[in-house]
Amino acid sequence: MQTTDVQEQLFSNLKTYFGYDSFRAQQQDIIETVLSKKDCLVIMPTGGGKSICFQLPALSFEGVTLVISPLIALMKDQVDGLNANGIAASYFNSSQSASEQHDIIERVITADLKLLYVAPESLAALQNIITEKYISCVAIDEAHCISSWGHDFRPSYQQLGFLKSTLPNTPFIALTATADKATRSDIAKQLRIEHAQQFISSFDRQNIELEVRPADNRISQIVKFIKRNQGQSGIVYCLSRKTTEQLAKKLKTNGISAKAYHAGLSFDERSKVQESFIFDRTQIVCATVAFGMGIDKSNVRWVVHYNMPKNIEGYYQEIGRAGRDGLKSHALLFHSYADVIQLRNFASGASNEAFQIAKLDRMKQFSESTTCRRKILLSYFGELLAENCGNCDVCKNPPQIFDGTIIAQKILSAVYRLKESEAIGMIIDVLRGSQNAAVLDKGYNQLKTFGIGRDIAYRDWQHLIIQLINQGFCEIAFHQNNALRLTEFSKKVLFEGAKVALTKPVHIPEPKVKERVKRKPKAAPKTRVKKRENTLFERLRQLRYKIALEENIPAYLIFSDATLKEIERERPLSEDDFLSISGVGQRKLEVYGDEFIAEILDFMGSKVKKPKKKATHLVTYDLYKNGLTIEEISVERKLSTTTIYSHIAKLHSTGKAVNIYDFVSKSEVEAVKKAKTDLDAPTGLKPYYDHLNGDLDYFKIRLALSVVDKN
């Protein structure tokens, strides 16, 4: 196939299955590299579109794309989303029965699947099909888990190196949202893809507002914050299990829908909390860091850190769970000295204690910084931002600054003369002209920069150097004893006369522990609560939620908030116009287009004429009247059989001449009728499915209900 044909097919599949007209930055290059059967290492922020980099090429490969994923929840979420888009995908893990696992293996052998998700622990059970006869591509998601330099190292990931030996001609794509230079190098080495082409996207999530506050009366602040953002989904991260439960209880007493999530809960309890959050039944989850990696929920509007995270990688990944749809979101971090002490205690005695402490110090410096916070995050991952972001608390309330160019030149000159091999402490010792043994033994007292900063206190030098690091003028090499290194910005300061703005050091004494004094509680100030308006967006959101209950899938898998916002703005009144909306593919147009267009028309009033184009379920009806079977209609219309069955149910409920008993027996209808009475008429289909012990498929339950409801 010619290059132009490949690109045309890519764009066609992108719109048909994912609803997008164009790729995001680097996506097309990554996908074309995978299709050319070359290995890739992809570093792309959460919400940046990593998944499509292996999901889209999977449609072009003859065999199966094997996706290694660390969490069962992540697999289910991704598979549900793919199936909702009309892509054949499944997962294989320990939660399934032997017969279910056998069926999945058969689907791989018969090329009935395009993507198969599996945890590292389950690979042994798939050894008979892990051959190049069946596997066309391997994707390793959350690839930082393989590296001991990463922030979420998992020993089970270390076995993955054998895959490249088993599948030497198969393209590998390793993906993660957070990996510094040391981690990236280790990922490639461990997976045996040392020559993989690296794609490092911008880490700049401009839609997320960054804010840090002192941890004074946190619960009261969080309650006010949530009430100002009423109706929005959010996550509150806590260090301990006890705190998650206490906070969830406090929020409930304030009328806020919240649940706790932590490793102390049983698997079933955790699954229920996660499902309730994904399906928008629970607004907020108070969780330990174990929560979130497996969630692809696009409409999380904010993330709060009740406690300071242990490193910037973890913080960045966790705040990235907000605003995945690109809409305005908020990340609020509470910082306290007590958190720092607790995290230092956690690191104490670990084999890589010094490494963990160094990363914790960077997190502490971020929290206490008077520099644009986005600059700090981006420079940490090797990306330099020339201008302040304007969307963080520091930029919105800027501190007093002074021209620190001369000071910066002294610091950077010292780093240069020390051959970028020493940590901050030694840099300061040289600048201050210290006569200690470490300086004298290495002959650093002979350097030109020795003693040029005697007039500045040690603590102030720390503050100033940290500012340079935060602004990207130098960086810490954690994997090389925390040595300070120069960057591209350094050269501009040293040799090109670039100016550097710094803030004066402010000495804040560490808080002393005081005895608690009982005081009368102050009356809480009134919090303004946003009222939900009867906007088109709100009506579309409610319609989406209703459909999600009926189909037993998360609402955001139908359409994201960003897509609903565009529908509200553009108000498409024909199928062609609806298809032009970003996030609307051919299948979603067929399945949901009628209802959403009808909602727009109803909102706009009767003055607008309804489009004359025949509704999608009526097209199915014409084919049904011509004697085609469900399977034949499915092939003819290029829709799944599940979608065709939903059309049949709608046709029957609206009075069309459909013999419903061609598809569901009278005994099955009676069973559903009894279940409806026993369950007190639930809104979704899953309660019926569970009540009937899975004996009836969802489509049969839907058809039976169309009979029961009509009678």
Secondary structure, 3 states (H helix, E strand, C coil): CCHHHHHHHHHHHHHHHHCCCCCCCCHHHHHHHHHCCCCEEEECCCCCCCCHHHHHHHCCCCCEEEEECCCHHHHHHHHHHHHHCCCCEEEECCCCCHHHHHHHHHHHHCCCCCEEEECHHHHHHHCCCCCCCCEEEEEECCHHHHCCCCCCCCHHHHHHHHHHHHCCCCCEEEEECCCCHHHHHHHHHHHCCCCCEEEECCCCCCCEEEEEEECCCHHHHHHHHHHHCCCCEEEEECCCHHHHHHHHHHHHHCCCCEEEECCCCCHHHHHHHHHHHHCCCCCEEEECCCCCCCCCCCCEEEEEECCCCCCHHHHHHHHCCCCCCCCCEEEEEEECHHHHHHHHHHHCCCCCHHHHHHHHHHHHHHHHCCCCHHHHHHHHCCCCCCCCCCCEHHHHCCCCEEECHHHHHHHHHHHHHCCCCCCHHHHHHHHHCCCCHHHHHCCHHHCCCCCCCCCCCHHHHHHHHHHHHHCCCEEEEHHHCCEEEECHHHHHHHHCCCCCEEECCCCCCCCCCCCCCCCCCCCCCCCCCCCCCCCHHHHHHHHHHHHHHHHCCCHHHCCCHHHHHHHHHHCCCCHHHHHCCCCCCHHHHHHHHHHHHHHHHHHHCCCCCCCCCCCHHHHHHHHHHCCCCHHHHHHHHCCCHHHHHHHHHHHHHCCCCCCHHHCCCHHHHHHHHHHHHHCCCCCCCHHHHHHCCCCCCHHHHHHHHHHHHHC
